[in-house]
Amino acid sequence: MKVPESFNWGFDVIDRLGGEKGSGTALVFANDEGDVRKYSFSEISKETSRIANLFARRGLKKGDAVMLMLPNTPMLWLAVVALIKKGVVIVPSAPTLTSKDLEYRISAAEVKGVVTDAGNAKKFGDVFERNHGRLWFLAPTGTSPEPVPQGWTDLAEASAESEETERTATRSDDPAFVYFTSGTEGLPKMVVHTHAGYPLGHMATALWLGIEKGKLHWNISSPGWAKHAWSSIFAPWNMGAPTMAYGYRGGFDPAKHLQKISEFGVETMCAPPTIWRMFVLEDLSKYDLSSLRSACSAGEPLNPEVMERFRRATGLSIRDGYGQTETVLAVGNFPGVEIRQGSMGVPSPLYDVEVVDEEGRVLPPGEEGYVAIRASPRPFALFKEYAKDPQRTSEMFRNGWYYTGDKASKDPDGYFWFVGRADDVIKSSGYRIGPFEVESALVKHPSVAEAAVVPAPDPVRGAVVKAYVVLRQGYAPTQELADELAAFVAKETGPYKHPRRIEFVTSLEPVKTISGKIRRKNLRLAEYGKGERGVQGIELIVKPLRGAG
């Protein structure tokens, strides 16, 4: 793709759509109170210019970093576009962050302003008192808004601004986003994305999702996670397609979400593996899902058994996709391409992706190595750098490749097969065992709702496979069930891969990211006495299996 020297997604895409598809629906918002609000592309164009003018009038300028922490409400979409229009560097932040998290991010990213709502503004209490030099903006909430705290600007004031705003000159390679992403060690890294590379790169994401102009798309995602920008904002709006937002209260209710698919006629959908696992535990025959023609999963590999359950119930195959905070869609199962169940799919047209060794040599089919993206020449849709960390940047870019840190193999037809994060791979008695393969085998068993697999120390083998297992309703943790699960995995994967220790827990939510990804690192460190476990259950030692070694 040829990238222009100057580019601003807010003007060059959203304002253009506001003119070309002025009355076409851009955003559909619903909540549990029964409210439904639809925004046209023309409204999005004008509203974001008004908000951009308010930001500028209050003193925000190009290059300033602004923390954006909002739930799934229309203002989240409006604020993103408005900040892009003003050339502000957006720091997406999850509403689940603590005050300590916020203070670290505000300092590390040199944040000049904060955009949040009344409910989350309370988290900034102490931070606000110590940071009067920053700009604080409050998003309107509902029909009975709380009073605006002293020192904050109510974004409702934007209604008095002009619906046109002066264009900010942004270069294609100017920073537009800074995402905080956790590594295996140390504090979160700051991933920098540019004005052209990130928004335009999600044309490939839209291709994978199967989004079509004018057809409603829904990405179930938590704000603050890169996947929210991927599939809730850039992919659909690049295609001129409406996107859906559901502001639900309380915990995630799969029944309500399934009902929304039929209520609004959702045609394309994406959700993390956790959501799909919850969906297939429902009686899907109770819901009219006939409008769906494309279903995708991302965040971590989706277990083949979950895919099969959904296909049996709906006739629709969930297509897995792979990417990182540092990339757009890198590998995926694209529409019209043969799906090989359990495979990551094939490379995105934007990247040259290979399986390589430590020296950067491309490995032959079937051999396990590092998933890497060719970085010479540098793809425009790859992140720019880790801010303030040139050493970490250079570590990830070496031998002409960007090393993702994930391990996989590739078959002779170019399909990638995920093994795990390089530091998640279990080494036991000389064997290398990928946790995902064991987890996928476990969830095939009718008793298992969810599983996480990590190494646990062992004086003889060095490490053994340990599984944290959440049981489905109607099953109880017993020694007999633990032995049965171990034998089941041995049969599915090979004797040496079966779990030798199983801990039955009621939930894995405490060790998940906002995207629903299981933090195996937390469990692994806890097993070695280097961190808090986060979950506690009934641990059982599996009886030895014949021939398992």
C-alpha angles and dihedrals in degrees: 000000000000109000119207119233091239124036139159117180093204093059102026098046111015098040090044090052089046088061101037098038098022097153096034115113114257104169134022115194126189134169140185091264090068096254117146121185125179123196124199122216088251091056091047090051094050098039093050091051090052091050091045089055091051091050090051094045090053091053109266113142141180113298096021114131116233125189111223114199114165135134123237097298128127091257090067091063092041093049093050092055093042093052091047089052090056093047092244119156106241120217104196111209131185118240087230092069118117126231089257091053091049095050092051092050094045090053098041095047093039090234115204097185144016129214115194142128132260095264093054096036088078089067089063094058100113093028090054093051091054096043110051090145091073129083118246123199127188123205117221114254123203131307095304104046121187118246114278108252117241111272095026127107117225109228087212085079087075089080088079093054127095117272089228125067133191112260115252113220105235124172118224091246096047114118113263104163138028114194122190109220128177121239129199091269137019132008123336116284123235111235113201120209126184136233095255105023098057104041096037093041088065089072082086090050089053090051091054092046091052092232117173131194112273095006118120115251126191125193113186102212143136115248114248093044115105090234089067091062090041099057109009098051120009104033097050097038092047085061096043090247127142117249127207131228124190117193101197126176126231124000126346112286112196092195093058092048093049089050091053090058092063095034093059100027096241110197104182125030142180130187138160120262092259090062094048090050089054092047095055090052087064125081095258092188088075092067133069103231095159093118091064114099100159131037125180138179130203141161098073132356115295115230112251091230091061090050091051094049091052092046092051090051100042109014088237124120117221107228115216122219135189133211142122141230084263094055145033120240103327104172127011152152099255126203112271093019120110111265116223105198112241094018124120087223129230131317122283114252088244096063141049100222124186142162107248140172129237091279094051096255115149108243124224121253115288096024119117118235146128122312104235137174118217106249101184105106092025113241111237091227095058120098117269101228147308101275115245091357111093091158093058090045092053091047091058094043109059140131089018093300139098105230110215095197091237125114126219144141129233126222124222091266094056099258116142122225117201120229102171144265109319090246093045096061110111119227111201126167089338094310124118112219126188111218094214092062091054092045091051091052092049095053089054088069111093092232097056125087098170140352142190122196127202138155120268122197118262126181094218106034097030089233138009132203113266122188128202105205132194110200126218119245113286097034128101130201109257137154089246092056092047091053090046092052092049092051090046092054091046090055093046099045111012132286098267092057099058119114113258093190125040126188115194110212131177095228143002094204094106090063098045131101121232087266092059094253115145113240097224087174091068092052093043094051091047090055088057094045095251102114150005114292098214092205131059129190146136112310120202131184111229117233113248115274120222111254094010095114 
